[in-house]
């Protein structure tokens, strides 16, 4: 009986070690991959007058965004895509008076179009901190009808080389925010429209967004790697 008990204990310990190693490998893969996020999932990028079920802030709150990730806006040429780091610009849904270094118009509307056609706009996340997105045309009507959201972009593993503004420039660090109105300088690389293809969030229901790890969990991972 004693020998059998010892054998079982050893087997259980080995099993736990193997499972722990698999968890380490699985989690490490999740951390290393950049992600492409389809804004609004299957609803796309439209205002509530056109898509009554849109709630972009709720969608954004369920995700974790990092430098190097891409936001994919599936919309049409009747809806614009504006990114800003200026809270006032975002609050008033007003792109017209925005400063050049704090706001980017990734896609403009075409009011003269009688037959809107679908477009897809890829926006890279290049700055840490608060990023604001909205549609600003038609006197802010679309923005005021739900077409807006804000996200907090973390450093993650930093920008990949493909998104670095220059070979010598380091990945941008968090700007010294003095409040929501601060406006860091914006530098957009020439190849901004090429999303990272490593991983996407097509399965919205699976909750497969980026995983956040705290310091204690990192310590546990290092320990488990040593054991493996």
Order of alpha helices (4+ residues) and beta strands (2+ residues): alpha-beta-alpha-beta-beta-beta-alpha-beta-beta-beta-alpha-beta-alpha
